[in-house]
């Protein structure tokens, strides 16, 4: 039913821009010519789009590729709040209108992105002192003005973007939540529907594509909206992936459960990055990722669009963003810097051709080659025999950057004091990939366990403890914070996260004693974490505990039993992180948040 509605929507939209013509007239398939993605997408009655910006319209190759290969475009930044309303009550539609004109001239559908977001908030709003009612009116007027201006011309909008905190721990602490409360999301959807009752309205987010704590939180929110009649039509799955890490089965399962609610899903921001060089093997595997994700979408009756976050690698946000991505030469899209199609281009065309009932573009052997992953760089840890420098120690000496022996059973009380940590080995962390000149920040940590929990202690030496400048659940790494990583899957060679691998980012903001601890990081919502944080004479101290039995792992402390383990320290002296200290010697470039094979080991040791 959704695909039938989608076909009707395509036809209506094409009729509005083709006066006296048809979609077939617009893009005739030439005999013996290579069919473009756009031509094959049209044959599937399917949207295949790209994020676009008029800042690149001076590049003739960019314009030609965008119009030739895609039947949909998404404004990359031109429709965001800070772009459209840089000053209160003063709207600037020039760039957005230029994009709209391009779409109209090239018979492309525009996917509106986005109306409400925690980023791209203009300074006047971010630093303003608005009451709840004032903030509601600001949001209402912005949505009415923007959606109303393009009513009947933009058939779908990302109404709210990235409202759920990483780990699925509720709504992130955005300016909108601070001003209005949790109901701002629902209000935004109601306002958008009032402004254009015919527009399809989407919630859009990242790291919620498969089955995990965050996608569960998204599902719970939209299920509640559907049950209460809040106008919502779909969920956008951003799909910023790393090569080889897409869980197609999990994505399909998530799409199905959203479809069971009567909701569409769309792949809205697809790119596929990697931290290493652009080898032929990497680009082949990348092609397999694109092919499999598109196939998953096409085979899901409620998946109605696939959008890449950009046209060419040349202008990819991954090369210019300050998000910490470490490969400035990454090639995450379908076209390279010279607009030459990459293996992923033919992979996309092949699955579109097959789905339309046409002859395959690739042979079965070529398709099979795309599923062969290059051999990952897996760290093999060789440890010396356990040794105690001090016989009073409850466990052997740690192996620098490689292994920590955690004594058990040890009675630990989370109270911010260290008297119960006596004779437990300490490790001092004072080196890392990012350190300011004359750095004086360091951390001493220790680990122990009892029959129920693993306990972490971190004593941070920092002359100026910074917190409260960023969201402590989603941007904790830009402030003073510690990170503990655990791989409890039993496979210490994993090169990608899966259930049982967690990154626990614990910010110094926990000093404020929140009702629920601030904990962020990949899969952090999968396990319960208890935290106590206190100021000290030299900085701050974190004590934390994680259960040995959770929904994603069941571990029993036995002598020499091993977990993957890693420790980081983030330090800030101003508005952003300027210090990054790392324990594991195998992680030289801050990649543990994506590659657990870079962890060291946590080895249980029966005390004495």
Number of C-alpha atoms within 10 A of each C-alpha: 9 15 16 11 10 19 18 13 14 18 14 11 19 19 15 14 19 15 8 8 12 13 18 11 10 13 14 10 14 8 7 6 7 11 16 19 22 23 25 24 24 21 17 17 20 22 24 26 31 28 23 24 21 19 11 12 16 9 10 10 13 20 16 12 16 25 19 15 19 25 23 25 29 28 23 20 19 25 22 23 24 20 19 22 20 18 14 12 11 9 16 16 16 12 18 20 15 16 23 22 13 17 20 17 12 17 22 22 25 23 23 27 25 23 22 24 21 18 14 14 20 18 12 13 18 15 10 12 11 15 12 16 10 13 21 18 12 16 20 17 14 22 24 18 15 21 24 16 14 15 17 15 19 20 19 22 25 24 27 22 21 21 23 24 24 27 28 23 19 17 20 22 19 23 19 24 18 15 18 20 14 17 10 21 21 17 17 20 26 19 20 27 21 16 21 20 14 13 21 21 26 28 24 28 24 19 21 27 27 21 19 19 22 27 23 15 21 24 19 11 17 23 20 12 16 15 9 9 10 16 22 24 20 26 27 25 26 24 26 21 21 17 23 20 14 20 15 18 13 14 21 21 16 21 26 19 13 21 19 12 15 17 21 27 28 22 25 28 24 22 26 26 22 20 17 11 12 15 9 11 15 21 22 23 22 31 26 26 27 28 24 20 22 22 18 18 22 19 12 19 17 23 29 21 23 27 25 27 30 27 28 24 22 20 19 21 16 24 18 10 10 9 9 9 17 16 15 13 16 21 27 31 28 25 20 17 14 11 16 12 14 17 19 23 18 19 26 26 23 22 23 27 22 16 18 16 11 13 10 15 19 16 10 9 8 13 18 11 15 23 17 14 15 13 7 10 11 15 17 12 12 8 10 7 7 12 12 13 9 12 11 12 16 24 27 23 20 21 17 14 19 20 25 27 27 31 28 23 20 20 12 20 16 18 14 19 16 14 9 13 18 11 14 21 24 19 18 15 21 18 18 20 12 17 18 13 6 6 13 11 24 20 25 16 21 21 24 28 26 18 15 15 22 21 23 20 23 24 25 27 19 21 13 15 20 22 23 14 14 18 21 26 26 21 18 27 25 24 29 28 28 26 22 18 24 21 28 20 17 15 15 23 18 20 19 17 19 17 16 19 29 26 26 27 27 30 30 29 26 21 18 15 13 11 7 11 22 25 27 26 23 21 22 22 23 21 19 13 18 15 23 23 25 19 16 13 9 14 18 23 25 26 25 24 22 19 19 19 14 13 10 15 17 12 18 14 22 14 15 13 15 24 23 24 28 28 24 21 28 29 28 22 18 14 13 17 19 17 22 25 23 24 25 22 15 20 21 14 14 20 17 24 19 16 19 29 25 28 31 31 25 23 22 24 24 18 17 11
